Amino acid sequence: MRASTVLERAENSPLAFEILAYFRRNPKAKDSAEGVARWWVGGNPVEVRRVLERLVELNLVGKRSNACCDLYFATNNDGMISDN
C-alpha cells in the first residue's frame, strides 16, 4: 500500500504516520503503547494508545499480548505497510 493511502486510511494523523513509518523501518518492532510513546515518537501515552487502537481497527497494526498480559503492537504480516 502506498504511503499516501496509508495516511488517508489513518485519517491523516501525523502521529499515526510516524508510528507506521517506525514499523516500516523496523518490521520486527513491538512494544506497549507506553513504550511507543516514550521511545519511538516522544508523544503523550494516552494519545499514542488511541492512535494505536485506531490503527488496529484499520488492520494496519496487530495487537498481541505476552505471558504477563502486557499489550504490544506490531505490524501485520500481510505487507500492509509496504509500498507494493
N, CA, C and O atoms as a printed pandas DataFrame, in Angstrom:
     atom_number atom_name residue_name chain_id  residue_number  x_coord  y_coord  z_coord
0              1         N          MET        A               1    0.843   -1.165    0.000
1              2        CA          MET        A               1    0.000    0.000    0.000
2              3         C          MET        A               1    0.897    1.239    0.000
3              4         O          MET        A               1    1.899    1.288    0.713
4              5         N          ARG        A               2    0.540    2.204   -0.778
5              6        CA          ARG        A               2    1.326    3.436   -0.874
6              7         C          ARG        A               2    1.199    4.249    0.415
7              8         O          ARG        A               2    0.178    4.193    1.100
8              9         N          ALA        A               3    2.242    4.996    0.731
9             10        CA          ALA        A               3    2.260    5.784    1.966
10            11         C          ALA        A               3    1.088    6.755    2.026
11            12         O          ALA        A               3    0.499    6.937    3.091
12            13         N          SER        A               4    0.738    7.380    0.908
13            14        CA          SER        A               4   -0.367    8.337    0.914
14            15         C          SER        A               4   -1.690    7.646    1.222
15            16         O          SER        A               4   -2.539    8.225    1.900
16            17         N          THR        A               5   -1.882    6.420    0.740
17            18        CA          THR        A               5   -3.104    5.673    1.017
18            19         C          THR        A               5   -3.168    5.284    2.482
19            20         O          THR        A               5   -4.227    5.372    3.103
20            21         N          VAL        A               6   -2.049    4.857    3.039
21            22        CA          VAL        A               6   -2.000    4.515    4.458
22            23         C          VAL        A               6   -2.360    5.726    5.292
23            24         O          VAL        A               6   -3.158    5.620    6.223
24            25         N          LEU        A               7   -1.786    6.876    4.974
25            26        CA          LEU        A               7   -2.061    8.094    5.730
26            27         C          LEU        A               7   -3.536    8.462    5.638
27            28         O          LEU        A               7   -4.126    8.870    6.639
28            29         N          GLU        A               8   -4.148    8.327    4.462
29            30        CA          GLU        A               8   -5.578    8.607    4.316
30            31         C          GLU        A               8   -6.400    7.667    5.179
31            32         O          GLU        A               8   -7.342    8.104    5.840
32            33         N          ARG        A               9   -6.059    6.375    5.186
33            34        CA          ARG        A               9   -6.787    5.405    5.999
34            35         C          ARG        A               9   -6.603    5.689    7.479
35            36         O          ARG        A               9   -7.481    5.371    8.281
36            37         N          ALA        A              10   -5.494    6.273    7.849
37            38        CA          ALA        A              10   -5.226    6.600    9.246
38            39         C          ALA        A              10   -5.719    8.010    9.586
39            40         O          ALA        A              10   -5.293    8.609   10.573
40            41         N          GLU        A              11   -6.614    8.520    8.759
41            42        CA          GLU        A              11   -7.273    9.808    8.991
42            43         C          GLU        A              11   -6.297   10.980    9.024
43            44         O          GLU        A              11   -6.469   11.918    9.801
44            45         N          ASN        A              12   -5.291   10.921    8.192
45            46        CA          ASN        A              12   -4.310   11.998    8.075
46            47         C          ASN        A              12   -3.662   12.381    9.401
47            48         O          ASN        A              12   -3.331   13.546    9.621
48            49         N          SER        A              13   -3.484   11.416   10.269
49            50        CA          SER        A              13   -2.871   11.660   11.564
50            51         C          SER        A              13   -1.352   11.614   11.437
51            52         O          SER        A              13   -0.802   10.563   11.109
52            53         N          PRO        A              14   -0.656   12.729   11.689
53            54        CA          PRO        A              14    0.803   12.704   11.648
54            55         C          PRO        A              14    1.388   11.691   12.637
55            56         O          PRO        A              14    2.401   11.058   12.340
56            57         N          LEU        A              15    0.767   11.533   13.801
57            58        CA          LEU        A              15    1.250   10.567   14.781
58            59         C          LEU        A              15    1.100    9.142   14.253
59            60         O          LEU        A              15    2.001    8.321   14.427
60            61         N          ALA        A              16   -0.020    8.845   13.616
61            62        CA          ALA        A              16   -0.222    7.519   13.021
62            63         C          ALA        A              16    0.827    7.257   11.955
63            64         O          ALA        A              16    1.399    6.169   11.893
64            65         N          PHE        A              17    1.076    8.243   11.124
65            66        CA          PHE        A              17    2.069    8.077   10.064
66            67         C          PHE        A              17    3.461    7.859   10.657
67            68         O          PHE        A              17    4.235    7.050   10.146
68            69         N          GLU        A              18    3.777    8.580   11.731
69            70        CA          GLU        A              18    5.077    8.417   12.387
70            71         C          GLU        A              18    5.228    7.004   12.970
71            72         O          GLU        A              18    6.292    6.394   12.861
72            73         N          ILE        A              19    4.177    6.500   13.577
73            74        CA          ILE        A              19    4.213    5.143   14.124
74            75         C          ILE        A              19    4.366    4.119   12.999
75            76         O          ILE        A              19    5.182    3.203   13.101
76            77         N          LEU        A              20    3.590    4.270   11.930
77            78        CA          LEU        A              20    3.678    3.342   10.800
78            79         C          LEU        A              20    5.048    3.413   10.129
79            80         O          LEU        A              20    5.578    2.393    9.689
80            81         N          ALA        A              21    5.618    4.603   10.051
81            82        CA          ALA        A              21    6.954    4.752    9.459
82            83         C          ALA        A              21    7.988    4.030   10.315
83            84         O          ALA        A              21    8.920    3.429    9.782
84            85         N          TYR        A              22    7.833    4.081   11.629
85            86        CA          TYR        A              22    8.753    3.365   12.518
86            87         C          TYR        A              22    8.656    1.868   12.258
87            88         O          TYR        A              22    9.675    1.187   12.134
88            89         N          PHE        A              23    7.428    1.356   12.176
89            90        CA          PHE        A              23    7.248   -0.064   11.885
90            91         C          PHE        A              23    7.858   -0.437   10.535
91            92         O          PHE        A              23    8.434   -1.515   10.385
92            93         N          ARG        A              24    7.733    0.438    9.578
93            94        CA          ARG        A              24    8.282    0.158    8.246
94            95         C          ARG        A              24    9.804    0.047    8.307
95            96         O          ARG        A              24   10.395   -0.824    7.669
96            97         N          ARG        A              25   10.429    0.929    9.074
97            98        CA          ARG        A              25   11.889    0.889    9.233
98            99         C          ARG        A              25   12.338   -0.266   10.125
99           100         O          ARG        A              25   13.467   -0.743   10.008
100          101         N          ASN        A              26   11.458   -0.711   11.010
101          102        CA          ASN        A              26   11.775   -1.749   11.996
102          103         C          ASN        A              26   10.651   -2.792   12.002
103          104         O          ASN        A              26    9.872   -2.849   12.953
104          105         N          PRO        A              27   10.560   -3.609   10.962
105          106        CA          PRO        A              27    9.397   -4.501   10.803
106          107         C          PRO        A              27    9.206   -5.524   11.919
107          108         O          PRO        A              27    8.111   -6.070   12.056
108          109         N          LYS        A              28   10.212   -5.795   12.703
109          110        CA          LYS        A              28   10.055   -6.751   13.807
110          111         C          LYS        A              28    9.800   -6.058   15.140
111          112         O          LYS        A              28    9.777   -6.708   16.185
112          113         N          ALA        A              29    9.610   -4.754   15.108
113          114        CA          ALA        A              29    9.413   -3.979   16.336
114          115         C          ALA        A              29    8.091   -4.328   17.002
115          116         O          ALA        A              29    7.095   -4.611   16.335
116          117         N          LYS        A              30    8.101   -4.301   18.332
117          118        CA          LYS        A              30    6.882   -4.437   19.121
118          119         C          LYS        A              30    7.129   -3.769   20.458
119          120         O          LYS        A              30    8.248   -3.778   20.970
120          121         N          ASP        A              31    6.096   -3.197   21.015
121          122        CA          ASP        A              31    6.222   -2.504   22.296
122          123         C          ASP        A              31    4.834   -2.205   22.816
123          124         O          ASP        A              31    3.846   -2.352   22.097
124          125         N          SER        A              32    4.762   -1.789   24.053
125          126        CA          SER        A              32    3.494   -1.336   24.627
126          127         C          SER        A              32    3.220    0.082   24.120
127          128         O          SER        A              32    4.100    0.735   23.559
128          129         N          ALA        A              33    2.002    0.538   24.323
129          130        CA          ALA        A              33    1.670    1.911   23.931
130          131         C          ALA        A              33    2.563    2.903   24.663
131          132         O          ALA        A              33    2.990    3.907   24.095
132          133         N          GLU        A              34    2.837    2.612   25.923
133          134        CA          GLU        A              34    3.705    3.491   26.703
134          135         C          GLU        A              34    5.119    3.498   26.137
135          136         O          GLU        A              34    5.754    4.550   26.072
136          137         N          GLY        A              35    5.618    2.333   25.727
137          138        CA          GLY        A              35    6.946    2.249   25.122
138          139         C          GLY        A              35    7.010    2.966   23.790
139          140         O          GLY        A              35    7.985    3.658   23.494
140          141         N          VAL        A              36    5.964    2.799   22.981
141          142        CA          VAL        A              36    5.911    3.512   21.694
142          143         C          VAL        A              36    5.944    5.011   21.950
143          144         O          VAL        A              36    6.672    5.748   21.285
144          145         N          ALA        A              37    5.151    5.459   22.919
145          146        CA          ALA        A              37    5.109    6.893   23.234
146          147         C          ALA        A              37    6.463    7.394   23.713
147          148         O          ALA        A              37    6.928    8.450   23.285
148          149         N          ARG        A              38    7.081    6.651   24.582
149          150        CA          ARG        A              38    8.336    7.119   25.187
150          151         C          ARG        A              38    9.534    6.994   24.246
151          152         O          ARG        A              38   10.314    7.936   24.107
152          153         N          TRP        A              39    9.682    5.842   23.606
153          154        CA          TRP        A              39   10.910    5.553   22.870
154          155         C          TRP        A              39   10.819    5.789   21.375
155          156         O          TRP        A              39   11.837    6.071   20.742
156          157         N          TRP        A              40    9.639    5.685   20.790
157          158        CA          TRP        A              40    9.530    5.779   19.330
158          159         C          TRP        A              40    9.165    7.175   18.861
159          160         O          TRP        A              40    9.782    7.708   17.939
160          161         N          VAL        A              41    8.152    7.773   19.503
161          162        CA          VAL        A              41    7.612    9.022   18.970
162          163         C          VAL        A              41    7.654   10.186   19.949
163          164         O          VAL        A              41    7.362   11.319   19.566
164          165         N          GLY        A              42    8.007    9.933   21.194
165          166        CA          GLY        A              42    8.063   11.022   22.168
166          167         C          GLY        A              42    6.728   11.712   22.355
167          168         O          GLY        A              42    6.674   12.932   22.511
168          169         N          GLY        A              43    5.636   10.934   22.341
169          170        CA          GLY        A              43    4.307   11.526   22.442
170          171         C          GLY        A              43    3.611   11.216   23.749
171          172         O          GLY        A              43    4.150   10.529   24.616
172          173         N          ASN        A              44    2.411   11.733   23.869
173          174        CA          ASN        A              44    1.560   11.500   25.015
174          175         C          ASN        A              44    1.062   10.057   24.965
175          176         O          ASN        A              44    0.472    9.656   23.961
176          177         N          PRO        A              45    1.285    9.250   26.034
177          178        CA          PRO        A              45    0.882    7.849   26.004
178          179         C          PRO        A              45   -0.610    7.626   25.754
179          180         O          PRO        A              45   -0.987    6.651   25.103
180          181         N          VAL        A              46   -1.450    8.507   26.259
181          182        CA          VAL        A              46   -2.895    8.370   26.046
182          183         C          VAL        A              46   -3.226    8.561   24.566
183          184         O          VAL        A              46   -4.005    7.794   24.001
184          185         N          GLU        A              47   -2.649    9.562   23.951
185          186        CA          GLU        A              47   -2.877    9.815   22.524
186          187         C          GLU        A              47   -2.280    8.696   21.671
187          188         O          GLU        A              47   -2.892    8.267   20.693
188          189         N          VAL        A              48   -1.097    8.228   22.035
189          190        CA          VAL        A              48   -0.462    7.135   21.293
190          191         C          VAL        A              48   -1.331    5.891   21.360
191          192         O          VAL        A              48   -1.522    5.223   20.344
192          193         N          ARG        A              49   -1.861    5.564   22.531
193          194        CA          ARG        A              49   -2.739    4.395   22.662
194          195         C          ARG        A              49   -3.977    4.559   21.781
195          196         O          ARG        A              49   -4.393    3.609   21.118
196          197         N          ARG        A              50   -4.564    5.746   21.768
197          198        CA          ARG        A              50   -5.746    5.995   20.934
198          199         C          ARG        A              50   -5.423    5.762   19.464
199          200         O          ARG        A              50   -6.191    5.116   18.750
200          201         N          VAL        A              51   -4.286    6.288   19.012
201          202        CA          VAL        A              51   -3.883    6.126   17.614
202          203         C          VAL        A              51   -3.577    4.665   17.317
203          204         O          VAL        A              51   -3.974    4.160   16.267
204          205         N          LEU        A              52   -2.882    3.976   18.216
205          206        CA          LEU        A              52   -2.587    2.561   18.004
206          207         C          LEU        A              52   -3.876    1.742   17.907
207          208         O          LEU        A              52   -3.983    0.859   17.056
208          209         N          GLU        A              53   -4.839    2.023   18.758
209          210        CA          GLU        A              53   -6.114    1.305   18.696
210          211         C          GLU        A              53   -6.817    1.560   17.367
211          212         O          GLU        A              53   -7.423    0.652   16.799
212          213         N          ARG        A              54   -6.738    2.779   16.876
213          214        CA          ARG        A              54   -7.338    3.089   15.568
214          215         C          ARG        A              54   -6.607    2.330   14.464
215          216         O          ARG        A              54   -7.248    1.820   13.546
216          217         N          LEU        A              55   -5.286    2.247   14.534
217          218        CA          LEU        A              55   -4.517    1.502   13.535
218          219         C          LEU        A              55   -4.838    0.012   13.592
219          220         O          LEU        A              55   -4.823   -0.665   12.565
220          221         N          VAL        A              56   -5.127   -0.501   14.787
221          222        CA          VAL        A              56   -5.559   -1.897   14.921
222          223         C          VAL        A              56   -6.910   -2.075   14.232
223          224         O          VAL        A              56   -7.106   -3.038   13.491
224          225         N          GLU        A              57   -7.847   -1.148   14.473
225          226        CA          GLU        A              57   -9.164   -1.207   13.835
226          227         C          GLU        A              57   -9.056   -1.199   12.315
227          228         O          GLU        A              57   -9.836   -1.857   11.626
228          229         N          LEU        A              58   -8.089   -0.455   11.798
229          230        CA          LEU        A              58   -7.879   -0.352   10.350
230          231         C          LEU        A              58   -7.066   -1.518    9.800
231          232         O          LEU        A              58   -6.801   -1.587    8.600
232          233         N          ASN        A              59   -6.675   -2.429   10.680
233          234        CA          ASN        A              59   -5.870   -3.590   10.304
234          235         C          ASN        A              59   -4.501   -3.196    9.738
235          236         O          ASN        A              59   -3.949   -3.888    8.882
236          237         N          LEU        A              60   -3.971   -2.089   10.223
237          238        CA          LEU        A              60   -2.640   -1.649    9.820
238          239         C          LEU        A              60   -1.591   -2.052   10.845
239          240         O          LEU        A              60   -0.399   -2.097   10.538
240          241         N          VAL        A              61   -2.036   -2.345   12.061
241          242        CA          VAL        A              61   -1.159   -2.752   13.148
242          243         C          VAL        A              61   -1.836   -3.917   13.854
243          244         O          VAL        A              61   -3.059   -3.943   13.988
244          245         N          GLY        A              62   -1.039   -4.883   14.307
245          246        CA          GLY        A              62   -1.574   -6.004   15.070
246          247         C          GLY        A              62   -1.406   -5.765   16.554
247          248         O          GLY        A              62   -0.499   -5.049   16.978
248          249         N          LYS        A              63   -2.271   -6.359   17.331
249          250        CA          LYS        A              63   -2.239   -6.203   18.782
250          251         C          LYS        A              63   -2.036   -7.586   19.382
251          252         O          LYS        A              63   -2.784   -8.513   19.073
252          253         N          ARG        A              64   -1.038   -7.728   20.229
253          254        CA          ARG        A              64   -0.708   -9.021   20.828
254          255         C          ARG        A              64   -0.476   -8.856   22.324
255          256         O          ARG        A              64   -0.240   -7.752   22.816
256          257         N          SER        A              65   -0.547   -9.974   23.034
257          258        CA          SER        A              65   -0.254   -9.978   24.472
258          259         C          SER        A              65    0.863  -10.960   24.747
259          260         O          SER        A              65    1.008  -11.956   24.038
260          261         N          ASN        A              66    1.651  -10.687   25.771
261          262        CA          ASN        A              66    2.674  -11.654   26.181
262          263         C          ASN        A              66    2.156  -12.421   27.393
263          264         O          ASN        A              66    1.006  -12.243   27.791
264          265         N          ALA        A              67    2.981  -13.260   27.972
265          266        CA          ALA        A              67    2.563  -14.104   29.093
266          267         C          ALA        A              67    2.118  -13.283   30.300
267          268         O          ALA        A              67    1.326  -13.762   31.113
268          269         N          CYS        A              68    2.609  -12.075   30.425
269          270        CA          CYS        A              68    2.237  -11.209   31.547
270          271         C          CYS        A              68    1.028  -10.325   31.235
271          272         O          CYS        A              68    0.657   -9.470   32.040
272          273         N          CYS        A              69    0.419  -10.530   30.074
273          274        CA          CYS        A              69   -0.757   -9.776   29.629
274          275         C          CYS        A              69   -0.459   -8.322   29.289
275          276         O          CYS        A              69   -1.387   -7.518   29.195
276          277         N          ASP        A              70    0.799   -7.965   29.104
277          278        CA          ASP        A              70    1.128   -6.623   28.626
278          279         C          ASP        A              70    0.793   -6.550   27.139
279          280         O          ASP        A              70    1.043   -7.501   26.398
280          281         N          LEU        A              71    0.242   -5.453   26.713
281          282        CA          LEU        A              71   -0.123   -5.309   25.305
282          283         C          LEU        A              71    1.063   -4.829   24.491
283          284         O          LEU        A              71    1.824   -3.964   24.924
284          285         N          TYR        A              72    1.208   -5.394   23.322
285          286        CA          TYR        A              72    2.242   -4.989   22.376
286          287         C          TYR        A              72    1.576   -4.705   21.050
287          288         O          TYR        A              72    0.515   -5.249   20.745
288          289         N          PHE        A              73    2.192   -3.863   20.276
289          290        CA          PHE        A              73    1.672   -3.538   18.971
290          291         C          PHE        A              73    2.741   -3.843   17.947
291          292         O          PHE        A              73    3.883   -3.405   18.093
292          293         N          ALA        A              74    2.394   -4.579   16.928
293          294        CA          ALA        A              74    3.360   -4.974   15.907
294          295         C          ALA        A              74    2.711   -4.879   14.538
295          296         O          ALA        A              74    1.488   -4.946   14.415
296          297         N          THR        A              75    3.512   -4.727   13.538
297          298        CA          THR        A              75    2.972   -4.673   12.193
298          299         C          THR        A              75    2.331   -6.000   11.839
299          300         O          THR        A              75    2.744   -7.049   12.333
300          301         N          ASN        A              76    1.329   -5.952   10.990
301          302        CA          ASN        A              76    0.721   -7.171   10.476
302          303         C          ASN        A              76    1.697   -7.851    9.539
303          304         O          ASN        A              76    2.583   -7.196    8.989
304          305         N          ASN        A              77    1.554   -9.124    9.351
305          306        CA          ASN        A              77    2.444   -9.885    8.482
306          307         C          ASN        A              77    1.963   -9.935    7.042
307          308         O          ASN        A              77    2.514  -10.690    6.241
308          309         N          ASP        A              78    0.958   -9.158    6.695
309          310        CA          ASP        A              78    0.394   -9.241    5.345
310          311         C          ASP        A              78    0.863   -8.114    4.427
311          312         O          ASP        A              78    0.257   -7.883    3.381
312          313         N          GLY        A              79    1.935   -7.409    4.802
313          314        CA          GLY        A              79    2.512   -6.397    3.916
314          315         C          GLY        A              79    1.730   -5.102    3.833
315          316         O          GLY        A              79    1.916   -4.342    2.882
316          317         N          MET        A              80    0.874   -4.826    4.780
317          318        CA          MET        A              80    0.024   -3.635    4.718
318          319         C          MET        A              80    0.815   -2.336    4.672
319          320         O          MET        A              80    0.296   -1.318    4.213
320          321         N          ILE        A              81    2.054   -2.352    5.135
321          322        CA          ILE        A              81    2.803   -1.097    5.196
322          323         C          ILE        A              81    3.818   -0.981    4.064
323          324         O          ILE        A              81    4.509    0.033    3.963
324          325         N          SER        A              82    3.920   -1.981    3.224
325          326        CA          SER        A              82    4.890   -1.915    2.141
326          327         C          SER        A              82    4.395   -1.002    1.020
327          328         O          SER        A              82    3.208   -0.684    0.954
328          329         N          ASP        A              83    5.288   -0.588    0.155
329          330        CA          ASP        A              83    4.933    0.269   -0.977
330          331         C          ASP        A              83    4.398   -0.522   -2.165
331          332         O          ASP        A              83    4.079    0.071   -3.195
332          333         N          ASN        A              84    4.293   -1.814   -2.054
333          334        CA          ASN        A              84    3.846   -2.645   -3.181
334          335         C          ASN        A              84    2.414   -2.409   -3.542
335          336         O          ASN        A              84    1.900   -3.036   -4.469
